[in-house]
C-alpha cells in the first residue's frame, strides 16, 4: 500500500510539472448522494495540443468518501480527427485497489449546439463510466447523463449553467435513478475551465 501511494504521488508531481506548459485544464469539484452516503469528488483535467491532430491529456481523480477513499492519476495521447472531436487513451496508477494499473478511453465532441462526453475506466473493482450528451443554449446546457460506479448503474437528466466567457465557471446538477438497485442518485457541483488565451488578449 505504501509503495502504491508513493508511485501515485510521484506520478502526480511529474504531471503537475507538465501542467505548466498545458494550454487547457479544468478543475472540477462535485458531490454524489447515494443510499445515505455522501461522496465528495475532486478531479483535474489538463490538455496540451502539439499539432492540429495530436495532443497529450492528463487526468486526476480523488474520491473522499469516508471509509472508501480512492484516487488515480492518468495520462496519454489524444487524437483530434477534426475540429470538435477528440479521442484519448489514458493509462496510469490508482490507490486503495487490488490492481495498481488503470486505463481509460475518452471521447469528447463539441459544436455550437450539441456536445457530448464519454469516459470508460477499468482496473480493479472500481469500474467507472460517465456518458453525457447536451443541447447547448449559450451559457445553458440541458441533457442527460449515464454513469456506472461499482455496482451502481444510473441515468437521468443533467443541467449546467456557465458564468463568465473568458474564465468560465459552471454549476451543474444531475438527478439520476439507479435502475439496478432501485435508488435515486443526486450529483451536483461546479467546475472551472481555464482556456488558452487568444493572440492579442
GUKE-524187 format. One line per 8 residues: number of its first residue (from 1); their letters; for each residue z, y, x of C-alpha. Coordinates in pm, whole numbers, plus 32768, in hexadecimal, padded with zeros to 4 digits. Example, Ala and Ser with C-alpha at 12.3 -4.5 7.8 and 13.67 -1.06 7.14 Angstrom:
BEGIN
1	as	830C:7E3E:84CE  82CA:7F96:8557
This chain:
BEGIN
1	xxxxxxxx	8000:8000:8000  805A:80F5:8119  7F12:80A9:81CC  7E4D:80E6:808F  7EF8:8235:8057  7EAF:82A7:81BB  7D42:8240:819F  7D1C:8308:805E
9	xxxxxxxx	7DCB:8436:80F5  7CE3:842C:8221  7BB7:8415:813C  7C35:8543:8076  7C6A:860E:81B2  7B0C:85C6:8234  7A6F:8612:80E5  7B35:8754:80BA
17	xxxxxxxx	7AA7:87C3:820A  794B:8784:817E  79A1:8857:804E  7984:8992:811F  7809:8966:812E  77D1:88F0:7FCA  771F:89D5:7ED6  77B1:8952:7D8E
25	xxxxxxxx	7902:88C9:7D2E  79D1:889B:7BF3  7B48:888B:7BC2  7BB3:87D1:7A89  7D0D:87A0:79F2  7D2E:86E2:78AD  7E29:8613:77EE  7E0C:84D6:771F
33	xxxxxxxx	7EFE:847D:7609  7EE5:830E:75AA  7FD8:821F:7505  80FF:8305:7549  80A6:832F:76BA  8052:847C:775F  7F53:845A:787A  7F15:8591:7951
41	xxxxxxxx	7DD5:8580:7A1F  7D49:865D:7B33  7BE6:863F:7BBB  7B17:86F6:7CBF  799D:86D7:7CDC  78C9:876E:7DF3  7753:8770:7E2D  7670:87E4:7F47
49	xxxxxxxx	74F4:87EF:7F2E  7439:87A8:8072  72DA:87B5:7FE4  7224:87D2:7E9A  7267:8664:7E49  7396:85F5:7F14  7500:8655:7F36  7663:85D7:7F6D
57	xxxxxxxx	7777:85BB:7E68  78EF:8587:7E8B  79E9:8535:7D78  7B64:8519:7D72  7C38:849E:7C50  7DB4:849B:7C2D  7E64:8409:7AFB  7FD1:846D:7AEB
65	xxxxxxxx	8040:8387:79D0  81B2:8335:79F8  81DB:81D5:7A81  8063:81A5:7AAF  7FE4:82B3:7B9A  7E94:8277:7C3E  7D95:8333:7D10  7C3C:830E:7DA8
73	xxxxxxxx	7B53:83C2:7E99  79D9:8385:7E89  78A2:840C:7F35  7730:83B9:7F3A  75C5:842B:7F20  752F:84E1:7DF7  73BE:84CB:7D97  731D:85DD:7CC4
81	xxxxxxxx	71CB:8560:7C41  718D:86AA:7B88  7250:87E3:7B2D  736C:8797:7A3B  7393:8624:7A8B  7469:8593:7BA2  74C2:842B:7BF8  75E3:83DE:7CE6
89	xxxxxxxx	7678:82A5:7D7A  77DA:82DC:7DFC  78C1:81EF:7EB5  7A1B:8213:7F49  7B87:81AD:7F39  7CA2:81A1:7E3C  7E1C:8176:7E39  7F07:8098:7D6D
97	xxxxxxxx	7E00:7F8C:7D32  7DC6:7E26:7DA3  7C6D:7E8B:7E1B  7C53:7FAC:7F14  7ADD:7FF3:7EED  7A42:80A2:7DBE  78DF:80FF:7D56  7851:81E8:7C4D
105	xxxxxxxx	76EB:8234:7BE1  76CF:8389:7B36  75B4:8423:7A68  75AB:8592:7A02  74AA:8649:792B  749D:87B6:78C7  73AA:889F:7814  73D5:89E4:7753
113	xxxxxxxx	7417:8929:760C  7493:87CE:766D  7571:8739:7779  75FC:85E2:77C6  76D4:852B:78BF  771D:83BC:7905  780B:8328:7A06  785F:81B7:7A37
121	xxxxxxxx	7975:8158:7B2A  79C1:7FF9:7BA5  7AC5:7F6A:7C90  7C03:7EAC:7C3B  7C90:7EAA:7ADA  7C57:801A:7A8E  7AF1:8013:7A0E  7A9F:8170:7991
129	xxxxxxxx	7973:81F4:78D2  7933:8354:7857  77F5:83AA:7795  77B8:84FD:76F2  7697:85A9:763F  768E:8710:75C1  75C2:880E:7500  75E6:8958:75B9
137	xxxxxxxx	760E:8AA4:7503  7641:8BB1:760E  77B1:8B94:766E  77FD:8A85:756E  77AE:8911:7584  77D3:8811:746E  779B:869F:749E  7834:8548:74C2
145	xxxxxxxx	78EE:8481:75CB  7919:830F:7614  7A24:8299:7708  7AA9:8154:778E  7BF2:8149:7849  7C95:7FF8:788F  7C85:7F4A:773B  7C4F:808D:7679
153	xxxxxxxx	7AF7:80C3:75DF  7AE9:820E:7524  79E2:82F9:7497  79D9:8439:73CE  7975:85A9:73C5  79A6:8698:74E9  7991:8813:74EE  798E:8905:7614
161	xxxxxxxx	79A0:8A7F:762E  795C:8B3F:7770  79D3:8C95:77DD  792E:8D70:78E5  77CB:8D3F:7964  77F2:8D73:7ADA  792D:8CA0:7AF8  7935:8BB9:79C5
169	xxxxxxxx	7A82:8B40:793D  7A5F:8A39:782B  7B58:89BC:7727  7B10:886E:767F  7B99:8779:7581  7B36:8614:7526  7BB7:8567:73EE  7B72:83F6:7429
177	xxxxxxxx	7BB6:82A9:737F  7BFC:8167:743D  7B41:806D:7364  7BC0:7F3E:7427  7D33:7F85:73F8  7D17:805F:72C0  7DC6:8191:7353  7D74:8306:7372
185	xxxxxxxx	7D3D:83AB:74C4  7D57:8521:7507  7CCB:85BD:7643  7CDE:872E:7696  7CD3:880D:77C8  7C0C:890A:788D  7B25:8915:79B9  7AA5:8A25:7A9F
193	xxxxxxxx	7945:8A16:7B2D  7902:8AC1:7C7B  778A:8AF8:7C93  76B4:8B6B:7DB8  7679:8CE2:7DCD  7517:8D57:7D9B  7472:8E28:7EA2  74CE:8F95:7E81
201	x	760E:8F5B:7DB8
